[in-house]
Amino acid sequence: MEIKATGHQAGNLTFPLMYPASVKWSGSENVYIGTGDALNKAKESNQYDAVFDTATGILTGLKAGEISLTVESNGVEANKDITVH
């Protein structure tokens, strides 16, 4: 599943929250957030219900459960609860 975050500015300007915008992703303890080798190790660890690759925006479900993702940019935060089947 692809996850996208969108920012909004005055003048009805909408833009994707990604580099060079300052974006911080976080989540519940049962979702790993990261990239590269560490993400691959997390997939194999059997510790997480899902992994979120911040470089690609891809959320991969690994086992059934409830997870939460949070994105923060410029002092504004949004949270989404997700059911993994």
C-alpha positions as CSV (number, residue, x, y, z in Angstrom):
1,M,0.0,0.0,0.0
2,E,1.4,3.4,-0.9
3,I,1.2,6.1,1.8
4,K,1.3,9.7,0.8
5,A,1.2,12.9,2.9
6,T,0.1,16.2,1.5
7,G,1.0,19.7,2.8
8,H,-1.2,22.8,2.4
9,Q,-0.1,26.5,2.3
10,A,-1.8,29.8,1.9
11,G,-3.1,30.6,-1.5
12,N,-4.6,27.1,-1.9
13,L,-1.2,25.6,-2.6
14,T,-1.0,21.8,-2.1
15,F,2.3,19.8,-2.3
16,P,3.6,16.3,-1.4
17,L,5.3,16.1,1.9
18,M,8.7,14.7,0.9
19,Y,12.2,16.1,0.5
20,P,13.0,19.0,0.5
21,A,10.1,19.5,2.9
22,S,10.9,18.7,6.6
23,V,8.9,15.5,7.3
24,K,9.0,13.2,10.3
25,W,7.3,9.8,10.3
26,S,6.5,7.9,13.4
27,G,4.2,5.1,14.4
28,S,3.0,2.5,16.9
29,E,5.5,0.1,18.4
30,N,4.4,-2.7,16.0
31,V,5.3,-0.9,12.8
32,Y,8.9,-0.4,11.7
33,I,9.7,2.9,10.0
34,G,12.9,3.2,7.9
35,T,14.7,2.3,4.8
36,G,17.4,0.0,3.3
37,D,19.0,-2.9,5.1
38,A,17.5,-2.0,8.5
39,L,14.0,-2.3,6.9
40,N,14.8,-5.6,5.4
41,K,16.1,-6.9,8.7
42,A,12.9,-5.7,10.4
43,K,10.8,-7.6,7.8
44,E,12.7,-10.8,8.7
45,S,12.6,-10.2,12.5
46,N,8.9,-11.2,13.0
47,Q,8.7,-8.4,15.5
48,Y,6.4,-6.1,13.5
49,D,2.9,-6.2,12.0
50,A,4.0,-3.9,9.2
51,V,7.0,-2.0,7.9
52,F,6.9,1.5,6.3
53,D,9.6,2.5,3.8
54,T,9.9,6.3,4.0
55,A,12.0,6.5,0.8
56,T,9.3,4.8,-1.3
57,G,6.1,5.5,0.7
58,I,5.3,1.8,0.7
59,L,3.6,0.2,3.7
60,T,4.0,-3.6,3.8
61,G,1.8,-5.7,6.0
62,L,3.5,-8.6,7.6
63,K,0.9,-10.0,9.9
64,A,-2.6,-9.1,11.1
65,G,-2.9,-6.3,13.6
66,E,-3.7,-2.7,14.2
67,I,-1.0,-0.1,13.5
68,S,-0.8,3.7,13.6
69,L,1.3,6.0,11.4
70,T,1.9,9.7,12.2
71,V,3.4,12.3,9.9
72,E,4.6,15.7,11.2
73,S,5.8,18.7,9.2
74,N,6.2,22.3,10.1
75,G,4.6,21.7,13.5
76,V,1.4,20.1,12.0
77,E,0.7,16.5,12.8
78,A,-1.7,13.9,11.2
79,N,-2.3,10.4,12.5
80,K,-3.9,7.4,10.8
81,D,-4.9,4.1,12.3
82,I,-4.6,1.2,9.9
83,T,-5.9,-2.4,10.1
84,V,-3.5,-5.0,8.6
85,H,-5.2,-8.1,7.3
